[in-house]
């Protein structure tokens, strides 16, 4: 039963991340759901939600730096943290804080 709740929580979190967080490239906004990165971000952020510590922006950024985004047909990889505007990082932290408080 706990696994079902975890799966539902991850799916809901991924959906919200996908709709609210985007990559900014040359002023084009590519939402993480369209880039197929929302699930990866949700899965990587989940341990922050389940810890008994408050969510810190530094921890979120460290995780974003570990997620590589292939560009140029895979010729290069860029950390996701480098592609998100500052406001999206702040929105992501706020979103994670809301989810943590509702758990």
C-alpha distance (Angstrom), angle and dihedral (degrees) to the residues before:
residue distance angle dihedral
X1 . . .
X2 3.81 . .
X3 3.80 88.9 .
X4 3.81 90.5 56.5
X5 3.81 90.8 51.3
X6 3.80 90.7 48.3
X7 3.80 91.0 49.4
X8 3.80 92.0 48.7
X9 3.79 91.5 47.3
X10 3.82 92.0 49.5
X11 3.81 91.5 48.4
X12 3.81 92.2 49.3
X13 3.80 91.8 45.3
X14 3.81 91.9 47.8
X15 3.81 91.0 49.7
X16 3.79 92.6 51.0
X17 3.82 92.4 45.7
X18 3.81 89.8 48.5
X19 3.80 92.5 52.7
X20 3.82 98.0 43.3
X21 3.80 108.6 32.8
X22 3.77 123.4 66.1
X23 3.77 143.5 176.4
X24 3.80 114.3 -119.9
X25 3.79 114.9 -145.6
X26 3.82 117.3 168.0
X27 3.83 88.6 -23.2
X28 3.81 91.3 -53.7
X29 3.79 113.8 127.3
X30 3.78 115.3 -142.8
X31 3.79 109.1 -176.2
X32 3.78 115.2 -138.9
X33 3.81 91.6 -118.0
X34 3.81 89.7 59.4
X35 3.79 90.9 45.3
X36 3.84 89.4 50.6
X37 3.82 90.4 -124.2
X38 3.81 100.7 111.0
X39 3.81 95.5 88.7
X40 3.80 93.4 48.2
X41 3.81 90.9 50.0
X42 3.82 92.0 48.3
X43 3.81 92.3 49.3
X44 3.80 92.6 48.4
X45 3.82 92.9 46.7
X46 3.81 94.9 46.8
X47 3.84 95.0 87.3
X48 3.81 88.7 58.1
X49 3.80 89.3 56.1
X50 3.78 94.4 50.3
X51 3.78 96.1 46.5
X52 3.77 116.5 94.5
X53 3.78 90.9 -125.9
X54 3.79 127.2 96.5
X55 3.80 115.4 -100.3
X56 3.80 111.2 -99.5
X57 3.77 123.9 -158.6
X58 3.82 90.3 -134.9
X59 3.81 91.0 58.0
X60 3.79 91.9 49.6
X61 3.80 91.5 49.7
X62 3.82 91.5 48.7
X63 3.80 89.2 55.1
X64 3.81 92.1 46.1
X65 3.81 88.4 53.0
X66 3.83 90.1 58.1
X67 3.81 93.4 55.6
X68 3.80 109.1 87.6
X69 3.79 120.7 -153.8
X70 3.78 116.4 -157.3
X71 3.78 114.8 -136.6
X72 3.77 133.9 179.6
X73 3.79 93.5 33.3
X74 3.79 90.9 -50.4
X75 3.79 95.8 -52.5
X76 3.81 90.4 121.6
X77 3.76 137.7 22.7
X78 3.79 124.9 -147.6
X79 3.81 126.6 -171.1
X80 3.80 111.3 -108.3
X81 3.81 88.9 -127.5
X82 3.81 88.8 66.9
X83 3.80 92.6 54.9
X84 3.80 100.2 48.4
X85 3.79 118.8 86.5
X86 3.79 115.3 -125.1
X87 3.81 91.8 -108.1
X88 3.82 90.8 56.4
X89 3.80 90.3 51.7
X90 3.80 89.5 51.7
X91 3.82 90.7 47.1
X92 3.80 90.2 50.5
X93 3.81 91.9 51.8
X94 3.82 90.3 48.7
X95 3.79 91.1 48.5
X96 3.81 91.6 50.2
X97 3.81 91.4 48.1
X98 3.82 89.9 53.1
X99 3.79 91.6 50.3
X100 3.79 92.5 47.1
X101 3.80 92.4 51.3
X102 3.81 91.3 50.2
X103 3.82 93.5 53.0
